[in-house]
Amino acid sequence: MIHCFSGMGNSAAVATRLELVLPRDFADDIWVCPVYSWGIPPVLVRHIETLDLSDRTCHLVCTCGDDTGNIDIQWRKLIESRGGEVGSIFSVRMPNTFVCFPFMNVDSREVTEKKLSEAADRVDAIAAKILSGNRETDIRRGWLPGLKSGVIYPQFFRYGMHAEKFHHTVSCTGCGRCINLCPQKNIARGADGLPEWGADCAFCLRCYHACSTHSVAYGRITAKKGQYLHPDFQWLIKKFKKL
């Protein structure tokens, strides 16, 4: 069984390729998700914490713009706390999507195309390794992984991201695309017909990247930032109804 959480379609594309390559009767669970600030997306952590994973082997395939930090350590603790057995842990480089820090932006077209072209072979290799039955951890830890995952990750979601900073700009047409695409149903139509954000935010940034008029903003930081959706996003959003 493949479980997937995805904002702009990167992880959904990886999950779809794994689904095509792996046999339909493959018994283990494979979890596919993006790396959030060198850790597992909190919304996914909260979901897994409600599950009984006894007698389940859980592999992790995470997508990252650059590196993962020590995400494997967090994954092991999380799965074992629910009674599950930890399988292999892999990372796949995909185009950058995080734009809410001054020094972060989407990749150039050339880098985006390169990452996407390399991802297919990487996912096929991962599928082969999982099928081999050998357990391994093959991720891009990057520089100072302990600091990133052990210190920055928890502080990031406690102090660094604030749902109330999301807002629409004057160019908003009230089309409702951000409302319809929010995986948490956290965006509602206000009295003026324009979107309003609640507190139950997954910080996936889909509302920002999917806005056709670039009218979704996070404070002032995203004013001149780029947008990105996986090339197959429209198809993937239909395939994974709760993508």
Secondary structure, 3 states (H helix, E strand, C coil): CEEECCCCCHHHHHHHHHHHHCCCCCCCEEEEEECCCCCCCHHHHHHHCCCCCCCCEEEEEEEECCCCCCHHHHHHHHHHHCCCEEEEEEEEECCCCCCCCCCCCCCCHHHHHHHHHHHHHHHHHHHHHHHHCCCCEECCCCCCHHHHHHHHHHHHHHHHCCHHHEEECCCCCCCCHHHHHCCCCCEEECCCCCEEECCCCCCCCHHHHHCCCCCEEECCCCCCCCCCCCCCHHHHHHHCCCC
